[in-house]
């Protein structure tokens, strides 16, 4: 891949900083070193993407398939979910389900779609060790859903994408980041609100470079997500000036019983920075790293990604093991208000990753149906890119729907910020939160730093 933009720690332009009073919370704060202390004031940095990129990016594929609208339908819009209630990404499920549920509520509170309430059909995606996703898709297609929000796992999505696309149903993932989807022959029916790993690779490498790491080990699970993100991160680390012989890449089997051999390879390489690109098996890897003296509290800079940077990881390892570990996840500074709105539909939430992306995917689908004046899945797909760029800015379903009903072109900027979908149906700009664990194995709250990167 060519043309990566990488900002080192010394070259950060147009950083806006605002100071907020942190409030204590049983979900993210703790006593002692936790950022949840009520008297603490924290600075939040937000670094914008370089100007002139985004929609001007060049895709690696010569062409992408576009949806062909089907017959006009005025049936009620049915939105199915294909999200992880079980499996290796189950920790991501609650905020994603909450995002969809909240969006459906907001849509229905403001007139629904084509003056009919949206119906939600809930379903579990499981993970790649089961056939749960196929069973859920069959059930939801049979129920007449025109839009399916999911899956979270790229590998799970790849198991069902052809079936969904062939059925003329929109498949809209809030969390798939594998580069494999950008050029996938999906009949124009697949979309995502999570930016591709071409962008997360920039954000992760930028974070590591800003911390001054010079010798790096990258541990990545063997699936499209893990290998793709590892390749992008390494490419960007090299672009930042780290020589190839100072970067170690280890691809592992996520279903292995032990990761001792892989961790021993890392110890022998003796890096100052270690990136762990994985899911719930990351707990075993980091525990072993701690046992052999190369964990976050042993003088090593350890980094995670969206697949493992959640409070669930902190519960799966020993006390204090994660202190200082950082990581990237697609995240916009949506603020405490949106998090509280998510908690209004699920008071038990402790993580909010991909809640905003799930919300926006649902709202975009409803707006596309309103603009198409049809709830036919192919008609919705044909309008999705259009409602995210090039028109009159609007930031809520109600405001955008009012414009659509006036016959005006819209540009929905959602709770996750500017979307500007490219031809492949994915954001051309990605916003990432730089998360960090405190001494209680809990993520610092609020998030201290956000960075935006853009495709080129």
N, C-alpha and C positions, 0 to 999 in steps of 0.2 A: 504494500500500500504506500501511496506517496502523499506528500503534502500535508503532514501533520503540523499543527501549530501547538507549540508547547511553551508555556511561560515558566521560567525558573523562579526560585524564591525571590530573586532580586529584581525581577521584571514583572511587576504586577500593576497593571494600569487601571485607573478609574475604580479604585476600591472604595465602596461606600461603607461606612461603619456607623452602626447605631447602638446605643447602650440601652439595655433593657434590665429591669429588675427581675431577677430569677425568683420564682416562687416554688416552695417545696411541694413535692408530689410523691405519693406512695408509688407511682408508676415509674418514675425515672430518677427521683432524688434519693438521697440517703444521708445518714449522719456523717460527721467527720469531713472527708475529702470530697464528698459529692457536691455537684454544682447546685443541688436542690436547696441549699441553705437559703432561707428567706431573705437574709440581709445582703446577699451577694449581688454585685452588679457585673454583668458580663458584656463584652464587646462582640458583636456579630459582624463578620466580614462577608461581603458579597462581591465577588469578582465577575464582571460581565464577560460574555464572549466577545472576541475581536470583531470589530465592525466589518461589514461587507461580505460575511460568509453566510452560513445557513442555507437559504434557498438556492444560493448559487453553487452549492456543492455538486460535484460530478460523481454520479453513481458508477459503481464498478461494472454494471451490466449495461449492454447496449440498449435494452428496452425493458419496460415493465408492463405486465398485463393490466388492462383496465377493465372494469366491470361493465357489462352491457345490461342496461335496465330491463327488468322483466315487466310483466303486465302490471298495470296500476292496481294497487290494493289499498282499501281503506279499513282493513281489519285492525283491531287493536294491536299495538306493538307489544310483542313479547320478548323480553330480554332474559336469556338464560345465563347462568354463571357456571364456569368450568374452572373452579378455583380450589386451592388445596385445603380441604378440611382434614385430610390425613396425608401421611407421607413425609418425605424429607424436607418439604417446604411448608409444612403445616403452620409454622410460626408466622408465615406471611399471609395466611388465610384470613384471620380476623379483620385486619384493616382493609383488605381488598373487598371482602363481603360487605363490610360497613360502608365503603365508598359507593358501591353499587346501590345498596339499600337507601342511602341518603340521597343519591342522585335521583332515584325513582321517586322518592318522596317529593323532592323539589320540583321535578317535572310535573308530577300529578297535582301538586299544590298550585301550579301555574297553568292549568288547562290541559295537561297531558299532551298527547300527540294526535293531531287531526281531531281534536276535541274528544278524545277517548283516553281513559287512564292506561298507563303502561302497566303491564303485568310482569312480575318477576318470577322466573322459574329457577329455583336454586339447585345447584349440582356440585358434586365433589370431583376434582380432577385426579386425586391420588398422586402417585408418582410413577416412574418408569418400571417399578417392580411389580405393578399390578395392571389390570386392564380396565381400571375404574373409568378412565377418561373416555374410552370407546363406548362403554355402557351409558355414561352420562350423555354423551353427544347423541347417541341413538334415541335416548328417551326425550331429549329436548327437541331434536328435529321432529320426532314424532308428535310432540306437543304443539308444533307450529311456531317455534321461536324463529324470529327473523334475524336476531343478533345474539351471539354468544360472547360473553366477556370472559376471556381466558385464552389459554392457560397461563399459569405463572411460570412454569418450567418450560424452557425452550424445547427440551427433549420430549416432553409430553405434548406440546403443540405439534411437533413434527409427526407424532403418531396419528393425529386426527385431522390435520389441516386439509388434506386432500378430500376427505369425506365431507367436511363442512363446506369447502369451496364448491364442490360438485353439487351439493344440495342447494346452492344459491343463497346460503346464509352468511352473514357477516361474522367473521371471527376477529375479535378485537382484544388483544392482550394488553393488560396493564403492566406487565413485568417481563416479557420476553426481551432479551437483549442480544441474542446471538446474531452475528452478522449474516448468518445463513438465510435469514428471512428477507433481506433487502432485495435480492434478485430471485426469490422463489417464484415459481410459476403457479400462482395462487388464484388465477382467473380474476384478479382484482378484488378479491373478497377478504383479504387479510390486512389488518392494520394493528398498530400498537402505539400507545402513548409513552411507553418507556423508550428512551433513546437507545440506539444500537451500540454495541460494544466498541465500535470504532470511536465513539465519543467517550465511553467510560474508560477505555484504555488511555486516552489523553488525560482524563481527570486523575486517575490513579498514578500515572507516571509523574504528572505535575506535582502531586502531593508528596511523592517520594523524593523527587528532585529538590523540592523546596526544603525538605528536611535534611538535605545534604548527603543522602546515601550515595556510596560510591561502588559498592559491591553487593549484588542482589541475587537472592534465590527466589524463584517463582514456583510455588507448588500449586498445581491445577488439576482438578478432577477431569477424567477422560470422558467428556461429552461435548457437544457443539458449543455450549456456553463456556465451559472451562478452557478448552483449547483455543477457542476464538478470542476470549478476553486476554488470555495469557499472551497470545501472539501480538495483539494490539498493544498491550502494556509494554512488552519487550521492545517492540518497534519504536514506541515513543520514548522509552528510557534511552535507547541508542541515539535517538534524535536529540536527546538532552545532553549527550556527550559521554554517556557511560559506555566504555568499550564492550564489544560483544563477549570477549573472554572474561569479563567481570560480571557476567550474568549467567546464572545457572537456571535451567528449566527442567522441572520434574513433573511428569504427567502420571497420575496415580489412579488406581481403580477405587472409586468411592465405596464399593461394597466389600472391600478387603477387611479382613478381621483385625489386621494390625498395619500400622504405618511406620513401624520402627525403622525399617530399611530406608524409607524415603527421608525420614527425619535425620537418620545417621548421615546420609549423603549431604544434607544441608549443613549439619554440624562440621563435617570434614571440609566443606567449601569455605566455611567461616565468613559468611556475609555480614554486613552491618545492617542490611535491610532484607526482610523476608515478607513476601506477599503470599497469602493463602487464599486461593480462589476455589471455594467449595461451598457445600451446603452443611447439613447438620453433622456430617462426619468431621468437620473442622474442629469440633470439640476434642475428639480423640487426638487429632494431629497437634493441636496447641498444647494439650495436656502432656503429650510426649515431648514436645519441644521444651516445656517447662522442666520436665524430669531430667533432661540432659543438659540444661543450662543455656538454652537459646530462646527462651520465651520472652514475652514483653517486659517482664520484670528483671531480666538478666542482662540488660544493656543492649539488647537488640531492638531495632525498630521493626515492629510487626504490623502488617497491614491486611485488612480484609476487604470484602466487596459486598455487593448487595445480597449475595446468596448466603452470607453468614453474619453480617453486622446487625444483629438484633439482640434484645435483652434475653432472648431464649438461649443464646450462646453463653451468656454469663451464668445462667442457671445450670449449665451442663458441665462446667469446669470447677476446679477448686477455688476457694475464697481468694480473691485478690490476684488471681493468675493473669487476668486480662488488663491490669492497670497500664494505661498508656497506649494500648493498641488502638490504631486508627483504621479508618476504612472509608470507602466511597459507596454511596448508594444514590440512584436517581432520586432527587428530592429538591423541592422548591420551598423557600421560606413561606409556607402557607400561614404561619402564625398560630398562636394558641386558640384563636377563635374557631378555625376549621377543625383543629384537633378536638375541641370541645363538641363541635357539631357531630363529628364521627362518634364520639363517646355517647352522644345522645341516642344513637341507635344501637350501640354496644358498649355499655358502661365498663365492661371488663377489659377493654383494650389496654395493652401495655406498650405496643409498638404501633407506628403509623406508616411504616414503609408501604408504598404503593397504594395507600388509601386515596390520595389525590389523583393518581393516574387512573384508578378504577372509576372514580367519580367522573373524571373528564371523558373517559371512553364512553360511558353511558350517556352523558349529556351530548357529546358530539354525535352519537348514533341517533338520538332523538331529534336533534337539529337537522341532521341530514335527511331524516324521514320527513320532517316538516317542509324542508326546502324542496324535496322531491315530490311532495304532496302524495306520497305513497309509502306504505310500510312493506313493500316487496323488498326482500333482502338485497337483490341486485340493484334496485333503484336506490336504496340507502347507500350501498357501497359506492355508487357512481357519484355521490355528492359529498362523501366524507372529507376528502382532501380540500374541497372548495370551501367548506365552512370554517377551516382553520387558518386561512390566509387570504390576503389580497383584497378583502372587503372592508366594511366599516367595523371598527373595533367594538367588541362587546364582551362582557365578562360574567354574565349570568344567563341561565336558560331563559328567564323571563325577558331580559333586555334583548337577547338575540332573537327570540321568537317574535317579539314585537316588530323587529326589523324585517324578519323573513316574511311576516304577514303583510308588510308594506311593499313587498317585492324587491327589497334591497339586499345586495350582496353583503355577507357578514364575514368577519374574521374573529372567531371565538378564541379569546385568551382565557384559559381556565384557571382553576386553583393551582395548577402546576406552572402557570406562566405562559409565555409565548410558545406556541406549538409549531406553527408554520410547517405543516406536513410537506415532505418532498413527494416526488412522483411515486415512490415506493410505499407511501402511506405510513410514514413514520416521522417523528420530529427531526427537523434539521438542526435544532439547537437543543442541547441537553444541559439541565441544571442538576448539580450533584451536591449533596451534603457531605461534608467531611466529618464523619462521626468519630467519637473517641470514648473509650471505656474509662471509668474512674476506679478508685481503689476498692469499690464494692461490686465490681463486675457489672456495673450499670452504665448505660450510655449517658454521657453528659447531656443535660437538658436545661435550656434550649441548645440546639445545635449551634456551635460557635462560628462555623465557616461554611460558605456556599461558593461554588465555582461553576461558571457556565462555559461550555465549550461548543464549538460549531463545526459541522462538517465542511470539508473543502472539496 
